[in-house]
Amino acid sequence: MRGAAVYASGSGLKERTVIVEWPSVDAAKAAYQSPAYQEALVALGDGVDRDFRIIEGA
């Protein structure tokens, strides 16, 4: 189903929205799961409440 979240994590707070377009859902998942992004999440810690979604065809 287009527009449905393929992956989601976080609390669901919608205070700020950043949209990144990837060539495919697989590319978006690979970026999220990349060692560099995972290291960044650890470095940032719990200083902010994040909500992350991968949505096909938004």
N, CA, C and O atoms as a Tripos MOL2 file, in Angstrom:
@<TRIPOS>MOLECULE
protein
  232   231    58     0     0
PROTEIN
NO_CHARGES

@<TRIPOS>ATOM
      1 N           0.8470   -1.1920    0.0000 N.3       1 MET1
      2 CA          0.0000    0.0000    0.0000 C.3       1 MET1
      3 C           0.8820    1.2420    0.0000 C.2       1 MET1
      4 O           1.6850    1.4300    0.9130 O.2       1 MET1
      5 N           0.7430    2.0720   -0.9940 N.am      2 ARG2
      6 CA          1.5410    3.2970   -1.0730 C.3       2 ARG2
      7 C           1.1400    4.2580    0.0360 C.2       2 ARG2
      8 O          -0.0420    4.4120    0.3450 O.2       2 ARG2
      9 N           2.1330    4.8990    0.6260 N.am      3 GLY3
     10 CA          1.8790    5.8700    1.6620 C.3       3 GLY3
     11 C           1.8480    5.2880    3.0640 C.2       3 GLY3
     12 O           1.8330    6.0390    4.0390 O.2       3 GLY3
     13 N           1.8370    3.9660    3.1870 N.am      4 ALA4
     14 CA          1.8630    3.3390    4.5020 C.3       4 ALA4
     15 C           3.3190    3.2200    4.9550 C.2       4 ALA4
     16 O           4.2110    2.9950    4.1370 O.2       4 ALA4
     17 N           3.5530    3.3720    6.2440 N.am      5 ALA5
     18 CA          4.9140    3.2750    6.7680 C.3       5 ALA5
     19 C           5.4380    1.8630    6.5840 C.2       5 ALA5
     20 O           4.7970    0.8890    6.9790 O.2       5 ALA5
     21 N           6.6140    1.7640    5.9770 N.am      6 VAL6
     22 CA          7.2940    0.4890    5.8130 C.3       6 VAL6
     23 C           8.0970    0.2040    7.0700 C.2       6 VAL6
     24 O           8.2490   -0.9490    7.4720 O.2       6 VAL6
     25 N           8.6120    1.2640    7.6890 N.am      7 TYR7
     26 CA          9.3630    1.1540    8.9340 C.3       7 TYR7
     27 C           9.0760    2.4050    9.7470 C.2       7 TYR7
     28 O           9.0120    3.5050    9.1980 O.2       7 TYR7
     29 N           8.9050    2.2450   11.0330 N.am      8 ALA8
     30 CA          8.6950    3.3890   11.9120 C.3       8 ALA8
     31 C           9.3170    3.1100   13.2700 C.2       8 ALA8
     32 O           9.2660    1.9850   13.7660 O.2       8 ALA8
     33 N           9.8990    4.1320   13.8640 N.am      9 SER9
     34 CA         10.3860    4.0350   15.2400 C.3       9 SER9
     35 C          10.2210    5.3960   15.8910 C.2       9 SER9
     36 O          10.1790    6.4180   15.2060 O.2       9 SER9
     37 N          10.1290    5.4120   17.1940 N.am     10 GLY10
     38 CA         10.0120    6.6680   17.9140 C.3      10 GLY10
     39 C           8.6460    6.8380   18.5450 C.2      10 GLY10
     40 O           7.8210    5.9240   18.5410 O.2      10 GLY10
     41 N           8.4230    8.0170   19.0850 N.am     11 SER11
     42 CA          7.2260    8.2800   19.8770 C.3      11 SER11
     43 C           6.0390    8.7760   19.0600 C.2      11 SER11
     44 O           4.9040    8.7320   19.5340 O.2      11 SER11
     45 N           6.2830    9.2410   17.8550 N.am     12 GLY12
     46 CA          5.1920    9.7610   17.0500 C.3      12 GLY12
     47 C           4.9580   11.2520   17.2020 C.2      12 GLY12
     48 O           4.0150   11.7870   16.6180 O.2      12 GLY12
     49 N           5.8020   11.9410   17.9800 N.am     13 LEU13
     50 CA          5.6760   13.3960   18.0930 C.3      13 LEU13
     51 C           6.0020   14.0280   16.7520 C.2      13 LEU13
     52 O           6.9530   13.6160   16.0870 O.2      13 LEU13
     53 N           5.2310   15.0160   16.3500 N.am     14 LYS14
     54 CA          5.4080   15.6350   15.0370 C.3      14 LYS14
     55 C           5.6830   17.1280   15.1870 C.2      14 LYS14
     56 O           4.9130   17.9560   14.7010 O.2      14 LYS14
     57 N           6.7750   17.4670   15.8570 N.am     15 GLU15
     58 CA          7.1000   18.8710   16.0630 C.3      15 GLU15
     59 C           7.9410   19.4360   14.9300 C.2      15 GLU15
     60 O           7.8860   20.6360   14.6610 O.2      15 GLU15
     61 N           8.7090   18.6010   14.2690 N.am     16 ARG16
     62 CA          9.5670   19.0400   13.1700 C.3      16 ARG16
     63 C           9.6110   17.9110   12.1550 C.2      16 ARG16
     64 O           9.7270   16.7430   12.5250 O.2      16 ARG16
     65 N           9.5210   18.2520   10.8880 N.am     17 THR17
     66 CA          9.5070   17.2330    9.8460 C.3      17 THR17
     67 C          10.6380   17.4840    8.8600 C.2      17 THR17
     68 O          10.8110   18.5980    8.3640 O.2      17 THR17
     69 N          11.3980   16.4430    8.5850 N.am     18 VAL18
     70 CA         12.4370   16.4740    7.5610 C.3      18 VAL18
     71 C          12.1160   15.3460    6.5980 C.2      18 VAL18
     72 O          11.9200   14.2050    7.0170 O.2      18 VAL18
     73 N          12.0600   15.6560    5.3080 N.am     19 ILE19
     74 CA         11.7490   14.6500    4.3040 C.3      19 ILE19
     75 C          12.9790   14.4480    3.4340 C.2      19 ILE19
     76 O          13.5590   15.4050    2.9210 O.2      19 ILE19
     77 N          13.3700   13.1820    3.2780 N.am     20 VAL20
     78 CA         14.4890   12.8180    2.4220 C.3      20 VAL20
     79 C          13.9610   11.8280    1.3950 C.2      20 VAL20
     80 O          13.3270   10.8360    1.7540 O.2      20 VAL20
     81 N          14.2200   12.0930    0.1250 N.am     21 GLU21
     82 CA         13.7700   11.1900   -0.9270 C.3      21 GLU21
     83 C          14.9150   10.2580   -1.3010 C.2      21 GLU21
     84 O          16.0220   10.7040   -1.6030 O.2      21 GLU21
     85 N          14.6360    8.9690   -1.2770 N.am     22 TRP22
     86 CA         15.6110    7.9450   -1.6540 C.3      22 TRP22
     87 C          15.1370    7.2760   -2.9300 C.2      22 TRP22
     88 O          13.9440    7.3190   -3.2320 O.2      22 TRP22
     89 N          16.0360    6.6570   -3.6920 N.am     23 PRO23
     90 CA         15.6230    6.0090   -4.9330 C.3      23 PRO23
     91 C          14.7410    4.7770   -4.7200 C.2      23 PRO23
     92 O          14.0180    4.3640   -5.6270 O.2      23 PRO23
     93 N          14.8030    4.1900   -3.5140 N.am     24 SER24
     94 CA         13.9920    3.0060   -3.2230 C.3      24 SER24
     95 C          13.8460    2.8470   -1.7190 C.2      24 SER24
     96 O          14.5790    3.4580   -0.9420 O.2      24 SER24
     97 N          12.8920    2.0180   -1.3220 N.am     25 VAL25
     98 CA         12.7180    1.7070    0.1030 C.3      25 VAL25
     99 C          13.9670    1.0000    0.6170 C.2      25 VAL25
    100 O          14.4130    1.2610    1.7350 O.2      25 VAL25
    101 N          14.5310    0.1130   -0.1860 N.am     26 ASP26
    102 CA         15.7410   -0.6000    0.2350 C.3      26 ASP26
    103 C          16.9030    0.3580    0.4800 C.2      26 ASP26
    104 O          17.6730    0.1610    1.4210 O.2      26 ASP26
    105 N          17.0410    1.3850   -0.3460 N.am     27 ALA27
    106 CA         18.1020    2.3770   -0.1490 C.3      27 ALA27
    107 C          17.8740    3.1620    1.1460 C.2      27 ALA27
    108 O          18.8260    3.4620    1.8660 O.2      27 ALA27
    109 N          16.6250    3.4920    1.4380 N.am     28 ALA28
    110 CA         16.3100    4.2080    2.6800 C.3      28 ALA28
    111 C          16.6260    3.3440    3.8920 C.2      28 ALA28
    112 O          17.2000    3.8240    4.8690 O.2      28 ALA28
    113 N          16.2520    2.0690    3.8310 N.am     29 LYS29
    114 CA         16.5560    1.1490    4.9400 C.3      29 LYS29
    115 C          18.0630    0.9950    5.1170 C.2      29 LYS29
    116 O          18.5570    0.9680    6.2440 O.2      29 LYS29
    117 N          18.7930    0.8940    4.0060 N.am     30 ALA30
    118 CA         20.2480    0.7480    4.0860 C.3      30 ALA30
    119 C          20.8830    1.9710    4.7430 C.2      30 ALA30
    120 O          21.8090    1.8330    5.5420 O.2      30 ALA30
    121 N          20.3930    3.1670    4.4140 N.am     31 ALA31
    122 CA         20.9200    4.3860    5.0210 C.3      31 ALA31
    123 C          20.6360    4.4010    6.5210 C.2      31 ALA31
    124 O          21.5090    4.7490    7.3160 O.2      31 ALA31
    125 N          19.4200    4.0250    6.9070 N.am     32 TYR32
    126 CA         19.0580    4.0000    8.3250 C.3      32 TYR32
    127 C          19.9030    2.9870    9.0930 C.2      32 TYR32
    128 O          20.3210    3.2480   10.2210 O.2      32 TYR32
    129 N          20.1500    1.8440    8.4840 N.am     33 GLN33
    130 CA         20.8860    0.7730    9.1520 C.3      33 GLN33
    131 C          22.4030    0.9050    9.0160 C.2      33 GLN33
    132 O          23.1430    0.0850    9.5600 O.2      33 GLN33
    133 N          22.8670    1.9110    8.3080 N.am     34 SER34
    134 CA         24.3040    2.0720    8.0750 C.3      34 SER34
    135 C          25.0390    2.2960    9.3930 C.2      34 SER34
    136 O          24.4990    2.8990   10.3210 O.2      34 SER34
    137 N          26.2660    1.8090    9.4650 N.am     35 PRO35
    138 CA         27.0640    2.0290   10.6790 C.3      35 PRO35
    139 C          27.2090    3.5090   11.0290 C.2      35 PRO35
    140 O          27.1630    3.8690   12.2050 O.2      35 PRO35
    141 N          27.3820    4.3670   10.0280 N.am     36 ALA36
    142 CA         27.5560    5.7980   10.3000 C.3      36 ALA36
    143 C          26.3200    6.3960   10.9640 C.2      36 ALA36
    144 O          26.4480    7.1580   11.9230 O.2      36 ALA36
    145 N          25.1200    6.0650   10.4700 N.am     37 TYR37
    146 CA         23.9010    6.6170   11.0570 C.3      37 TYR37
    147 C          23.6700    6.0370   12.4510 C.2      37 TYR37
    148 O          23.2560    6.7580   13.3590 O.2      37 TYR37
    149 N          23.9270    4.7700   12.6240 N.am     38 GLN38
    150 CA         23.7480    4.1600   13.9390 C.3      38 GLN38
    151 C          24.7170    4.7630   14.9560 C.2      38 GLN38
    152 O          24.3530    4.9630   16.1140 O.2      38 GLN38
    153 N          25.9530    5.0540   14.5280 N.am     39 GLU39
    154 CA         26.9140    5.7270   15.4150 C.3      39 GLU39
    155 C          26.4240    7.1200   15.7820 C.2      39 GLU39
    156 O          26.5690    7.5500   16.9260 O.2      39 GLU39
    157 N          25.8430    7.8260   14.8140 N.am     40 ALA40
    158 CA         25.3160    9.1690   15.0840 C.3      40 ALA40
    159 C          24.1930    9.1060   16.1090 C.2      40 ALA40
    160 O          24.1260    9.9570   16.9960 O.2      40 ALA40
    161 N          23.3090    8.1140   16.0050 N.am     41 LEU41
    162 CA         22.2250    7.9730   16.9780 C.3      41 LEU41
    163 C          22.7660    7.7470   18.3860 C.2      41 LEU41
    164 O          22.2460    8.2980   19.3560 O.2      41 LEU41
    165 N          23.8110    6.9360   18.4890 N.am     42 VAL42
    166 CA         24.4260    6.6820   19.7990 C.3      42 VAL42
    167 C          25.0460    7.9710   20.3330 C.2      42 VAL42
    168 O          24.8870    8.2990   21.5080 O.2      42 VAL42
    169 N          25.7520    8.7010   19.4690 N.am     43 ALA43
    170 CA         26.4000    9.9450   19.8920 C.3      43 ALA43
    171 C          25.3800   10.9820   20.3640 C.2      43 ALA43
    172 O          25.6380   11.7150   21.3180 O.2      43 ALA43
    173 N          24.2280   11.0440   19.7010 N.am     44 LEU44
    174 CA         23.1950   12.0100   20.0790 C.3      44 LEU44
    175 C          22.4670   11.6030   21.3480 C.2      44 LEU44
    176 O          21.9220   12.4550   22.0510 O.2      44 LEU44
    177 N          22.4520   10.3080   21.6500 N.am     45 GLY45
    178 CA         21.8230    9.8270   22.8770 C.3      45 GLY45
    179 C          20.3340   10.1260   22.9300 C.2      45 GLY45
    180 O          19.6460   10.1700   21.9090 O.2      45 GLY45
    181 N          19.8610   10.3290   24.1460 N.am     46 ASP46
    182 CA         18.4400   10.5750   24.3770 C.3      46 ASP46
    183 C          18.1310   12.0610   24.5280 C.2      46 ASP46
    184 O          17.1520   12.4300   25.1760 O.2      46 ASP46
    185 N          18.9560   12.9070   23.9370 N.am     47 GLY47
    186 CA         18.7700   14.3500   24.0640 C.3      47 GLY47
    187 C          17.5410   14.8740   23.3590 C.2      47 GLY47
    188 O          17.0690   15.9690   23.6670 O.2      47 GLY47
    189 N          17.0150   14.1130   22.4200 N.am     48 VAL48
    190 CA         15.8050   14.5170   21.7020 C.3      48 VAL48
    191 C          14.8980   13.3040   21.5420 C.2      48 VAL48
    192 O          15.3370   12.1590   21.6510 O.2      48 VAL48
    193 N          13.6390   13.5770   21.2830 N.am     49 ASP49
    194 CA         12.6590   12.5210   21.0320 C.3      49 ASP49
    195 C          12.5220   12.3920   19.5250 C.2      49 ASP49
    196 O          12.0700   13.3270   18.8640 O.2      49 ASP49
    197 N          12.9040   11.2490   18.9720 N.am     50 ARG50
    198 CA         12.8940   11.0620   17.5170 C.3      50 ARG50
    199 C          11.7150   10.2200   17.0560 C.2      50 ARG50
    200 O          11.2430    9.3420   17.7770 O.2      50 ARG50
    201 N          11.2540   10.4980   15.8600 N.am     51 ASP51
    202 CA         10.2660    9.6600   15.1950 C.3      51 ASP51
    203 C          10.7610    9.4900   13.7690 C.2      51 ASP51
    204 O          10.8760   10.4700   13.0340 O.2      51 ASP51
    205 N          11.0500    8.2840   13.3770 N.am     52 PHE52
    206 CA         11.6500    8.0050   12.0810 C.3      52 PHE52
    207 C          10.7350    7.0830   11.3130 C.2      52 PHE52
    208 O          10.3230    6.0450   11.8320 O.2      52 PHE52
    209 N          10.4060    7.4470   10.0720 N.am     53 ARG53
    210 CA          9.5250    6.6120    9.2450 C.3      53 ARG53
    211 C          10.0680    6.5100    7.8350 C.2      53 ARG53
    212 O          10.5830    7.4760    7.2730 O.2      53 ARG53
    213 N           9.9420    5.3330    7.2840 N.am     54 ILE54
    214 CA         10.2190    5.1290    5.8690 C.3      54 ILE54
    215 C           8.8630    4.8570    5.2310 C.2      54 ILE54
    216 O           8.1700    3.9100    5.6020 O.2      54 ILE54
    217 N           8.4930    5.6970    4.2680 N.am     55 ILE55
    218 CA          7.1670    5.6030    3.6490 C.3      55 ILE55
    219 C           7.3540    5.5260    2.1420 C.2      55 ILE55
    220 O           8.0210    6.3720    1.5460 O.2      55 ILE55
    221 N           6.7700    4.5220    1.5390 N.am     56 GLU56
    222 CA          6.8600    4.3580    0.0930 C.3      56 GLU56
    223 C           5.8550    5.2560   -0.6090 C.2      56 GLU56
    224 O           4.6680    5.2620   -0.2830 O.2      56 GLU56
    225 N           6.3480    6.0100   -1.5710 N.am     57 GLY57
    226 CA          5.4690    6.8010   -2.4270 C.3      57 GLY57
    227 C           4.7640    7.9540   -1.7680 C.2      57 GLY57
    228 O           3.6620    8.3180   -2.1790 O.2      57 GLY57
    229 N           5.3660    8.5410   -0.7550 N.am     58 ALA58
    230 CA          4.7320    9.6790   -0.0800 C.3      58 ALA58
    231 C           4.7610   10.9080   -0.9420 C.2      58 ALA58
    232 O           4.2710   11.9600   -0.5330 O.2      58 ALA58
@<TRIPOS>BOND
     1     1     2 1
     2     2     3 1
     3     3     4 2
     4     3     5 am
     5     5     6 1
     6     6     7 1
     7     7     8 2
     8     7     9 am
     9     9    10 1
    10    10    11 1
    11    11    12 2
    12    11    13 am
    13    13    14 1
    14    14    15 1
    15    15    16 2
    16    15    17 am
    17    17    18 1
    18    18    19 1
    19    19    20 2
    20    19    21 am
    21    21    22 1
    22    22    23 1
    23    23    24 2
    24    23    25 am
    25    25    26 1
    26    26    27 1
    27    27    28 2
    28    27    29 am
    29    29    30 1
    30    30    31 1
    31    31    32 2
    32    31    33 am
    33    33    34 1
    34    34    35 1
    35    35    36 2
    36    35    37 am
    37    37    38 1
    38    38    39 1
    39    39    40 2
    40    39    41 am
    41    41    42 1
    42    42    43 1
    43    43    44 2
    44    43    45 am
    45    45    46 1
    46    46    47 1
    47    47    48 2
    48    47    49 am
    49    49    50 1
    50    50    51 1
    51    51    52 2
    52    51    53 am
    53    53    54 1
    54    54    55 1
    55    55    56 2
    56    55    57 am
    57    57    58 1
    58    58    59 1
    59    59    60 2
    60    59    61 am
    61    61    62 1
    62    62    63 1
    63    63    64 2
    64    63    65 am
    65    65    66 1
    66    66    67 1
    67    67    68 2
    68    67    69 am
    69    69    70 1
    70    70    71 1
    71    71    72 2
    72    71    73 am
    73    73    74 1
    74    74    75 1
    75    75    76 2
    76    75    77 am
    77    77    78 1
    78    78    79 1
    79    79    80 2
    80    79    81 am
    81    81    82 1
    82    82    83 1
    83    83    84 2
    84    83    85 am
    85    85    86 1
    86    86    87 1
    87    87    88 2
    88    87    89 am
    89    89    90 1
    90    90    91 1
    91    91    92 2
    92    91    93 am
    93    93    94 1
    94    94    95 1
    95    95    96 2
    96    95    97 am
    97    97    98 1
    98    98    99 1
    99    99   100 2
   100    99   101 am
   101   101   102 1
   102   102   103 1
   103   103   104 2
   104   103   105 am
   105   105   106 1
   106   106   107 1
   107   107   108 2
   108   107   109 am
   109   109   110 1
   110   110   111 1
   111   111   112 2
   112   111   113 am
   113   113   114 1
   114   114   115 1
   115   115   116 2
   116   115   117 am
   117   117   118 1
   118   118   119 1
   119   119   120 2
   120   119   121 am
   121   121   122 1
   122   122   123 1
   123   123   124 2
   124   123   125 am
   125   125   126 1
   126   126   127 1
   127   127   128 2
   128   127   129 am
   129   129   130 1
   130   130   131 1
   131   131   132 2
   132   131   133 am
   133   133   134 1
   134   134   135 1
   135   135   136 2
   136   135   137 am
   137   137   138 1
   138   138   139 1
   139   139   140 2
   140   139   141 am
   141   141   142 1
   142   142   143 1
   143   143   144 2
   144   143   145 am
   145   145   146 1
   146   146   147 1
   147   147   148 2
   148   147   149 am
   149   149   150 1
   150   150   151 1
   151   151   152 2
   152   151   153 am
   153   153   154 1
   154   154   155 1
   155   155   156 2
   156   155   157 am
   157   157   158 1
   158   158   159 1
   159   159   160 2
   160   159   161 am
   161   161   162 1
   162   162   163 1
   163   163   164 2
   164   163   165 am
   165   165   166 1
   166   166   167 1
   167   167   168 2
   168   167   169 am
   169   169   170 1
   170   170   171 1
   171   171   172 2
   172   171   173 am
   173   173   174 1
   174   174   175 1
   175   175   176 2
   176   175   177 am
   177   177   178 1
   178   178   179 1
   179   179   180 2
   180   179   181 am
   181   181   182 1
   182   182   183 1
   183   183   184 2
   184   183   185 am
   185   185   186 1
   186   186   187 1
   187   187   188 2
   188   187   189 am
   189   189   190 1
   190   190   191 1
   191   191   192 2
   192   191   193 am
   193   193   194 1
   194   194   195 1
   195   195   196 2
   196   195   197 am
   197   197   198 1
   198   198   199 1
   199   199   200 2
   200   199   201 am
   201   201   202 1
   202   202   203 1
   203   203   204 2
   204   203   205 am
   205   205   206 1
   206   206   207 1
   207   207   208 2
   208   207   209 am
   209   209   210 1
   210   210   211 1
   211   211   212 2
   212   211   213 am
   213   213   214 1
   214   214   215 1
   215   215   216 2
   216   215   217 am
   217   217   218 1
   218   218   219 1
   219   219   220 2
   220   219   221 am
   221   221   222 1
   222   222   223 1
   223   223   224 2
   224   223   225 am
   225   225   226 1
   226   226   227 1
   227   227   228 2
   228   227   229 am
   229   229   230 1
   230   230   231 1
   231   231   232 2
@<TRIPOS>SUBSTRUCTURE
     1 MET1         2 RESIDUE 1 A MET
     2 ARG2         6 RESIDUE 1 A ARG
     3 GLY3        10 RESIDUE 1 A GLY
     4 ALA4        14 RESIDUE 1 A ALA
     5 ALA5        18 RESIDUE 1 A ALA
     6 VAL6        22 RESIDUE 1 A VAL
     7 TYR7        26 RESIDUE 1 A TYR
     8 ALA8        30 RESIDUE 1 A ALA
     9 SER9        34 RESIDUE 1 A SER
    10 GLY10       38 RESIDUE 1 A GLY
    11 SER11       42 RESIDUE 1 A SER
    12 GLY12       46 RESIDUE 1 A GLY
    13 LEU13       50 RESIDUE 1 A LEU
    14 LYS14       54 RESIDUE 1 A LYS
    15 GLU15       58 RESIDUE 1 A GLU
    16 ARG16       62 RESIDUE 1 A ARG
    17 THR17       66 RESIDUE 1 A THR
    18 VAL18       70 RESIDUE 1 A VAL
    19 ILE19       74 RESIDUE 1 A ILE
    20 VAL20       78 RESIDUE 1 A VAL
    21 GLU21       82 RESIDUE 1 A GLU
    22 TRP22       86 RESIDUE 1 A TRP
    23 PRO23       90 RESIDUE 1 A PRO
    24 SER24       94 RESIDUE 1 A SER
    25 VAL25       98 RESIDUE 1 A VAL
    26 ASP26      102 RESIDUE 1 A ASP
    27 ALA27      106 RESIDUE 1 A ALA
    28 ALA28      110 RESIDUE 1 A ALA
    29 LYS29      114 RESIDUE 1 A LYS
    30 ALA30      118 RESIDUE 1 A ALA
    31 ALA31      122 RESIDUE 1 A ALA
    32 TYR32      126 RESIDUE 1 A TYR
    33 GLN33      130 RESIDUE 1 A GLN
    34 SER34      134 RESIDUE 1 A SER
    35 PRO35      138 RESIDUE 1 A PRO
    36 ALA36      142 RESIDUE 1 A ALA
    37 TYR37      146 RESIDUE 1 A TYR
    38 GLN38      150 RESIDUE 1 A GLN
    39 GLU39      154 RESIDUE 1 A GLU
    40 ALA40      158 RESIDUE 1 A ALA
    41 LEU41      162 RESIDUE 1 A LEU
    42 VAL42      166 RESIDUE 1 A VAL
    43 ALA43      170 RESIDUE 1 A ALA
    44 LEU44      174 RESIDUE 1 A LEU
    45 GLY45      178 RESIDUE 1 A GLY
    46 ASP46      182 RESIDUE 1 A ASP
    47 GLY47      186 RESIDUE 1 A GLY
    48 VAL48      190 RESIDUE 1 A VAL
    49 ASP49      194 RESIDUE 1 A ASP
    50 ARG50      198 RESIDUE 1 A ARG
    51 ASP51      202 RESIDUE 1 A ASP
    52 PHE52      206 RESIDUE 1 A PHE
    53 ARG53      210 RESIDUE 1 A ARG
    54 ILE54      214 RESIDUE 1 A ILE
    55 ILE55      218 RESIDUE 1 A ILE
    56 GLU56      222 RESIDUE 1 A GLU
    57 GLY57      226 RESIDUE 1 A GLY
    58 ALA58      230 RESIDUE 1 A ALA
